[in-house]
Amino acid sequence: MSKTSDILGKEAAYYLDFQSKTFDKKTLHAPSKNHVNEIWQQSNRNGQTLRSMQQLLGTGRLADTGYIGILPVDQGIEHAAGASFAPNPIYFDPENIVKLAVESGCNAVASTYGVLGIVARKYAHKIPFVVKINHNEFLSYPNKYDQIMFGTIKDAWNMGAVAVGATIYFGSPESPRQIVEVAKAFEMAHELGMATILWCYTRNNAFKVDGVDYHTSADLTGQANHLGVTIQADIIKQKMATNNGGYLATKHGKTHPKVYSELTTDHPIDLCRYQVANCYMGRVGLINSGGESKGASDLQEAVVTAVVNKRAGGMGLILGRKAFQRPFKEGVGLLNAVQDVYLDKSIKLA
C-alpha cells in the first residue's frame, strides 16, 4: 500500500482507513475471480456472452482478479477530435489508442466503430474490443445533448468485438427513445454473444438548482444505474458521485428519508457505495469514469477514484483523457498506478 499512500499524501488515511456503516459490506457481491460463475452463470445470458465476459475479466494486468480497467477513447466525437487529441496529436492515429491499451495492460479498449474497425484485423485477437455504438454528435449548431446510433450491432460483432457500449442521458427529454434503442441493441448484442456496458449519465438543466450541480449526486446517479441494470447491462459506467440530495433539490420523482439518514453519508466511499447498491448490490459491476485531464493533479485524482471505487464495492475504472492527453509512457504509468490499487490486496472493502 505504500505507493498508493504516497500518491494520496495527506489524504491517505481519509480514504484508506474509512469504514462504512451504511450498507453492510457482507451484503455486497464484491468482485472476485469467480464473478462469471457466481453471478452470470445462473442468469439468462447465453454461453457465448459468458465467454465474452470472461475474456474481458481475464485479460491484462488485472486478469482473473474480478476487477477491470478499460481505456475509453471516444472523445473524438463527444468532445471533438481537436479538443481531445491536440494535447497529444499521436492519438489522431487510431492505432496508437489501441497500442496504449495493450502496452498498459488494460482489460479492454473502448472506442468508436471507425477507430476499432480500421485496426480490427491486427488487434481484435490481442485485446478485447468494446465498440461504442452511440454518441452525442457535437457539430450541429446549436449544440444539443442527444445520443444517436453510429452503426449496427452486427458490424461490431463482425470486427471481433467482445462487448458493446452505449450511453443513455437519463433525465433528458430524449431518454425514453434512447432507452428503447439501447435496450433493443443490447438484446441483439447478447444474442450474438457480446457483453454490454452502459454509460448511465444524467442530463437535464433542471438538475442544477441554486448554483449546485446535482448531475453527479449519489441519489440521481444511483437511480440512473438502477435503470441501466433494468435493461440488462452487464457492466455500468458512472461518474463518481460528488454530492447528494438531487431528488430533494429538484423536488421531482420519489425518494425516501432513509436514503440520506442511513444509506449514505457525505464520505465519497459511501456515496459510491449507494451507486453500487443500485447495481443489484454489485451483481452488475460498477466502473467509475476517470474524468477530464487537469494536468499535474491527474495521477492523484485517478488513484483516489480507484480507491473509492474499490473500497465501495465497485469493479474498476474506465479512464481515458488523464492517460492519452499526456506523453505515451506517462499515460502507461498512470494507468498502471490505477491498476496497482486493484492488485493491492491490503486495500479492502470499507
Summary of the structure (lengths in Angstrom):
residues: 350
radius of gyration: 18.8
end to end distance: 15.2
largest distance: 53.7
contacts: 1247
relative contact order: 0.16
helix: 47%
strand: 15%
